[in-house]
C-alpha cells in the first residue's frame, strides 16, 4: 500500500514539475539567477518535498489511512470467521456422510447449499476488496488534489520554479536541507487543513 502511495505521489509530482516547466517556459521574462550553495530555499527557485515524511506526518491523511486499515482488518476478520464457520459445516456434513446418516438426495442438497454459501462469501470478499480499494484511491486522489492546489499557491506566492519530490523511488539522490519545504507544507496542511 505504501508503494502505491509513493508511486502515486511520484506521478503527481512529475505532473507538477511538467506543469511548472511549461508555465515558466512560455514566459518572456528572464529567469532569476541560480542559487548559490549558501542562498537557501528563499533565493533558490528549486525546492523539494520529502514524500515519505509528508505522508507519515500529515495528520488528516494518516488518520483516514488508519481508519481505512482498521475497516479492512475488521472486514477480513469477519470474513475469516464466516469461512471458518463454513469449514465447520462442511466437516459436519462430511461426518454425517461417512456415518451414513444422509440419503443421496440430502447429500446433493447439502453440497449445493454449502457451495452456494462459499460462492456468496467469495463474492462478498471481492466486493469488500473492490470497495476498500476504491476508497483508498479516492483518499489518494483527494490528497493529490489538495497537494496540487497547495503547490500551485506556494509556487505563485513564493516564486518557486520547480517543486520536486525527494524520497524513496524519486530520481533525486541527494539534496540540501535548506531546499526542503516539507515542514512548511506539513504546517500548512496540519494547521489550516489547506
C-alpha positions, 0 to 999 in steps of 0.5 A: 500500500505504501508503494502505491502511495509513493508511486502515486505521489511520484506521478503527481509530482512529475505532473507538477514539475511538467506543469511548472516547466511549461508555465515558466517556459512560455514566459518572456521574462528572464529567469532569476539567477541560480542559487548559490550553495549558501542562498537557501530555499528563499533565493533558490527557485528549486525546492523539494518535498520529502514524500515519505515524511509528508505522508507519515506526518500529515495528520488528516491523511494518516488518520483516514489511512488508519481508519481505512486499515482498521475497516479492512482488518475488521472486514477480513476478520469477519470474513475469516470467521464466516469461512471458518464457520463454513469449514465447520459445516462442511466437516459436519456434513462430511461426518454425517456422510461417512456415518451414513446418516444422509440419503443421496438426495440430502447429500446433493442438497447439502453440497449445493447449499454449502457451495452456494454459501462459499460462492456468496462469501467469495463474492462478498470478499471481492466486493469488500476488496473492490470497495476498500480499494476504491476508497483508498484511491479516492483518499489518494486522489483527494490528497493529490488534489489538495497537494496540487492546489497547495503547490500551485499557491506556494509556487505563485506566492513564493516564486518557486520554479520547480517543486520536486519530490525527494524520497524513496523511488524519486530520481533525486539522490541527494539534496540540501536541507535548506531546499526542503519545504516539507515542514512548511507544507506539513504546517500548512496542511496540519494547521489550516487543513489547506 
